[in-house]
Each structure stands twice: as structure tokens, then as C-alpha cells.
Amino acid sequence: MNRVDGIIIPSQMTEWYIAAIASRIKNRVFLDFYSETDGYGCVLSNNFPGSYTLTKLLVAAAHMRRGVIGSTSAATGILDRYMGFRKAMPEAPLPYNAAIKDRDANGVYIEIKLQPDAYTAYVYNNDQIAGVAIVRLRDINLKVPCCISIVGSDNENGAVAAGIGVTSLEFNVQDMRATAIDQLIERVESKSYRLRGKRFIDGRVVGRDKAIHSRSSEMTRCRKRRAWRFAAL
């Protein structure tokens, strides 16, 4: 009685906590993250190619100065999205862009230090943070997308709440859950079955034209008007 045959761990945890679980429960599957020290299997959204595709949309819109929002040390999924962003960089004559942090070492959200004069477009770790940024940009007279373009991730309602439909990477959560359950059952039922490695589930880009704007003379005029307003103050 009170025996646990297997467990699905559905979110990022520290390595010491994973080790504590591993010492008590043999059969485990990580969902939407992976461990560098625990060799058991995991089911992941395909963050790397998804972020790459989003970034290429900004390249196609002629955005030469792009920033990425997300603390890469907070979660493996954020790191993979950042690497997808970086993958798109060498394919165009673009400078290196470091990730701008959105949370601290404990995963607690922090104030984003936007650099609106440094970038014309941002790739956001998720739509919730994108929505917060849209409001902050409005506060300094920068409108999305005519002044700054934004793409997000997770296809949540955060940016919609700000009145902007952000082009976003949507994950196939149902397939991820079903795959994790199937793998765990197989691991429990077959003592010889070794559940290791990563299983990637493809998502899709949900395109919305209101959050991406071509790097054009209109965007340049928008930024000049903003500079003039501040100078007048």
C-alpha cells in the first residue's frame, strides 16, 4: 500500500530535488524540461526550431537589431529557445545579442530592463512577459508594432490582454502529456525497458500580423517622434 510505481515531473526542478525523488521513485519521466545529471527520459516541446522560426520572421522583416527576453539559467526550455534565437543569428550579418533576464535564480519574475533604443524587435520567452513589456513600452511612447516588433511563446493570453495579437510559438501540450504517460506506463510494465533520452514534440507558429512590423521608414519616424517628445520635456 502507499506505493508509487512511477511519477511524471511536469516542471523545472533543482538537481538536488530531482536526486531526492530519484532515491525514492525508480520510474520517472520529465515533462517539458530535462536534467543534466539524471539520465532518465523526458518529453519536450521542440523549443529550439520553434524559436529559430520566430527569429527568422524578424529577419525577414528586416530587423537587424534584435533582443531576446528570458533568463537562460532558470529553465532548460528557455535555454533551448535562446539557442534557437542564436542559431538564426549567424545566417545574417548581425551582432551578438545576450539574453535579457526576466527572473532571478529562484525563478521569481523581476523587472525587465528593456533597451528600446538598442533593439527594433524582441523575442520573448512567453506571451505573459510580452504583454507586460507592451504596456511598459507604451509608457515611454513606443507602440507595438509600429515602433517595436514583438514575438512570443506559449500562445497564451498575456499579450492579448494588452490589446495586441502577438505571433507566438504554440506547444502541443496534449501530445506531450499523452507521450509522457505512455512512456511511463511502458517503463513500469517492462522491467527491461530503459527509458532514456529526449522525445521532442513539435509545436507550431501561430502567426498574427499585429505584432510584427517591417523595419521601415514608418518605424524610423515613430522613433524620431519619441525622441522629439523627450527632448521637448
DAVENPE-V302841 format. One record per pair of residues at least 6 apart in sequence whose C-alpha atoms are under 8 Angstrom apart, sorted by the first residue. I is the first residue (numbers start at 1). J is the second residue. If there is no record, write none. Layout:
I,J / I,J
This chain:
4,25 / 5,25 / 5,26 / 5,27 / 5,188 / 6,25 / 6,26 / 6,27 / 6,28 / 6,184 / 6,188 / 7,25 / 7,27 / 7,28 / 7,29 / 7,184 / 8,28 / 8,29 / 8,30 / 8,31 / 8,180 / 8,181 / 8,184 / 9,28 / 9,29 / 9,30 / 9,31 / 10,30 / 10,31 / 10,32 / 10,33 / 11,30 / 11,31 / 11,32 / 11,33 / 12,32 / 12,33 / 12,34 / 12,75 / 12,76 / 15,35 / 15,37 / 18,38 / 19,38 / 22,28 / 27,184 / 27,187 / 27,188 / 28,40 / 28,41 / 28,184 / 29,40 / 29,41 / 29,42 / 29,43 / 29,180 / 29,183 / 29,184 / 30,40 / 30,41 / 30,42 / 30,43 / 30,180 / 31,42 / 31,43 / 31,44 / 31,176 / 31,177 / 31,180 / 32,42 / 32,43 / 32,44 / 32,45 / 32,77 / 33,42 / 33,43 / 33,44 / 33,75 / 33,76 / 33,77 / 34,42 / 34,44 / 34,76 / 34,198 / 39,196 / 39,197 / 40,195 / 40,196 / 40,197 / 41,195 / 41,196 / 41,197 / 41,198 / 41,199 / 42,180 / 42,196 / 42,197 / 42,198 / 42,199 / 43,176 / 43,179 / 43,180 / 43,198 / 43,199 / 43,200 / 43,201 / 44,176 / 44,198 / 44,199 / 44,200 / 44,201 / 45,77 / 45,171 / 45,172 / 45,176 / 45,200 / 45,201 / 45,202 / 45,203 / 46,171 / 46,200 / 46,201 / 46,202 / 46,203 / 47,77 / 47,78 / 47,80 / 47,81 / 47,84 / 48,80 / 48,81 / 48,82 / 48,83 / 48,84 / 48,85 / 49,84 / 50,81 / 50,84 / 50,169 / 50,203 / 50,204 / 50,205 / 51,81 / 51,82 / 51,84 / 51,85 / 51,169 / 52,81 / 52,84 / 52,85 / 52,86 / 52,87 / 52,88 / 53,205 / 54,123 / 54,151 / 54,168 / 54,169 / 54,205 / 55,84 / 55,85 / 55,88 / 55,123 / 56,88 / 58,121 / 58,212 / 59,92 / 61,212 / 61,213 / 61,214 / 61,215 / 62,214 / 62,215 / 63,120 / 63,121 / 63,214 / 63,215 / 64,94 / 64,120 / 65,94 / 65,95 / 65,118 / 65,119 / 65,120 / 65,121 / 66,97 / 66,119 / 66,120 / 66,121 / 66,122 / 66,123 / 67,97 / 67,98 / 67,99 / 67,100 / 67,119 / 67,121 / 67,122 / 67,123 / 68,82 / 68,85 / 68,97 / 68,98 / 68,99 / 68,100 / 68,122 / 68,123 / 68,124 / 68,125 / 69,99 / 69,100 / 69,101 / 69,102 / 69,122 / 69,123 / 69,124 / 69,125 / 70,78 / 70,82 / 70,99 / 70,100 / 70,101 / 70,102 / 70,103 / 70,124 / 70,125 / 71,78 / 71,79 / 71,99 / 71,100 / 71,101 / 71,102 / 71,103 / 71,104 / 72,78 / 72,79 / 72,82 / 72,99 / 72,101 / 73,79 / 73,105 / 74,103 / 74,104 / 74,105 / 74,106 / 74,107 / 78,125 / 81,125 / 82,99 / 85,123 / 89,95 / 89,96 / 100,112 / 100,113 / 100,114 / 101,110 / 101,112 / 101,113 / 102,109 / 102,110 / 102,111 / 102,112 / 102,129 / 103,109 / 103,110 / 103,111 / 104,110 / 112,133 / 116,137 / 116,148 / 119,148 / 120,147 / 120,148 / 120,149 / 120,215 / 121,148 / 121,149 / 121,150 / 122,148 / 122,149 / 122,150 / 122,151 / 123,150 / 123,151 / 123,152 / 124,130 / 124,150 / 124,151 / 124,152 / 124,153 / 125,152 / 125,153 / 126,152 / 126,153 / 126,154 / 126,155 / 126,156 / 127,152 / 127,153 / 127,154 / 127,155 / 127,156 / 127,157 / 127,158 / 127,159 / 127,166 / 127,168 / 128,156 / 128,157 / 128,158 / 128,159 / 129,158 / 129,159 / 130,150 / 130,151 / 130,152 / 130,158 / 130,159 / 131,158 / 131,159 / 131,160 / 131,161 / 131,162 / 132,158 / 132,159 / 132,162 / 134,143 / 134,144 / 134,159 / 134,162 / 135,162 / 137,143 / 137,144 / 138,144 / 141,226 / 142,148 / 142,222 / 142,223 / 142,226 / 144,150 / 144,164 / 144,210 / 144,211 / 145,210 / 145,211 / 145,212 / 145,213 / 146,213 / 146,218 / 146,219 / 146,222 / 147,219 / 147,220 / 147,222 / 147,223 / 148,213 / 148,219 / 149,211 / 149,212 / 149,213 / 150,166 / 150,167 / 150,211 / 150,212 / 151,166 / 151,167 / 151,168 / 151,211 / 151,212 / 152,166 / 152,167 / 152,168 / 152,169 / 153,168 / 153,169 / 153,170 / 154,168 / 154,169 / 154,170 / 154,171 / 155,167 / 155,168 / 155,169 / 155,170 / 155,171 / 155,206 / 159,165 / 159,166 / 160,166 / 164,210 / 164,211 / 165,208 / 165,209 / 165,210 / 165,211 / 166,207 / 166,208 / 166,209 / 166,210 / 166,211 / 166,212 / 167,205 / 167,206 / 167,207 / 167,208 / 167,209 / 167,210 / 167,211 / 167,212 / 168,205 / 168,206 / 168,207 / 168,208 / 169,203 / 169,204 / 169,205 / 169,206 / 170,203 / 170,204 / 170,205 / 170,206 / 171,202 / 171,203 / 171,204 / 172,201 / 172,202 / 172,203 / 172,204 / 175,201 / 176,201 / 183,195 / 186,193 / 187,193 / 187,194 / 187,195
